[in-house]
Structure formats: C-alpha cells, structure tokens
C-alpha cells in the first residue's frame, strides 16, 4: 500500500479537508484547506483552522510559498497524536 495523507486521513478517520504525509515529519507542502492534518510515520497534528496553522511556532513557512518545514520535527508539536493502533499494525491487516 502506498501511504499518502489522504489514505491515513481515511484509515484513522480524522476527517480533515486536506491531509499531507511525510515519513520524516520535517518537510511538507502547505496545507490549503481546513481542518488540515500533517502526518509522519508515527502520528499526526490536526490544525482546526488556517489561523491555528499559520500561528504554530513549530512551522516555518517559505521561502518557497508552497512548502513548510516543521522544526525540529512534527512529533515535537505539543498537540501531536501518536497513531493508535500503530500504522504498522494497520498495514499488516490490509
């Protein structure tokens, strides 16, 4: 199975309007619709609004307007949620 934000959004029933995945949790394209979610290999962060996303001090926007960096990584964001069950268990079932 190819892992994408859309796939994880559906598997974990997050219900985000825009979902992005990056295994290392560092570099992403920008979220364009909200609620939005960023996934890494172990969990995710949901942004309920564009304001919440834009004001997150862990996200550095630019210099390319289409990309962001999460510093030091996604799992450092305080509202990070670990997958339950772990992604590896869900992938074994499919």
N, C-alpha and C positions, 0 to 999 in steps of 0.2 A: 504494500500500500504506500502510495506517495503521500507524505504528510504535508498538508497546507493549513493555513489559518482557517480556511473555510471548513475543512474536514474536522479539525479539532473543535471548532465552534459547534459543529453538529454533534460530534461524539460526546462532548461534555455538556451539551445543552446550555450553552452560555447565552445565546440569544442576541449576540452582537450584530449590529448592522454592517460592520466592517471588521474583519479578523485577519491578522498577519502573523506569520510564523517565521522564526529564525532560530535554528538549533542552538546557537551560542548566546542568544539573548543580548546582542550588542548593537547590531546594525539592522535597521528596518526601513522600508518605505514609510511615508507618512500616512497616518490614519486620516480618512476623508469623511467618514460617516460615524455617527454616534448613536447609541453606545458603541464603543470600539474596544477591541481587545488585542493585546500583544501576547503571543505565546513564545516560550522557549521549550527546550526538550523536557523540562520538568514541571512547568506550571505556566501561570499567566497573570496578567494585570488587566482589569477592566477599567475603562475610562467612561464614566456615565455621560460626560459632556465634553464638548470641544474645549471649554474653559478649563476643566479639570486636567485635560491632556496638555494644553498649552502651558499651564501653570506648574506642571510637575517638574520639580527641580532636578530630577534624575535624567530628564530628557533634554538633549542638546539638539536644537533644530539648525539645519544648514551645515555648511554654506550652500549646499545644493538644496533648494526648497522642496525637493521630492524625497529627501532622506532624513532620518534621525539617528542619533546614537544614544544608547542608554548607558549611563556611566555610574558605577563601573560595569554593571550588567543588570538585566531585568530582575533577577532574583533579589537584588538589593533594594528595590522599590518597596516601601513599607506595606502596601496592600497586595503584595504578591501572594498568590494562592498556589500551593503545590497540587499537582494532579492527584485526584483520589477517585478511582484507583490509578496507580501509575500507568503512564502511556504504554509501557512495555506489556503490561497485562492485557490491555485492550487490544493491542496489535496482535497478540497471540491468539485471541478469540476470533479475529476476522479471517 
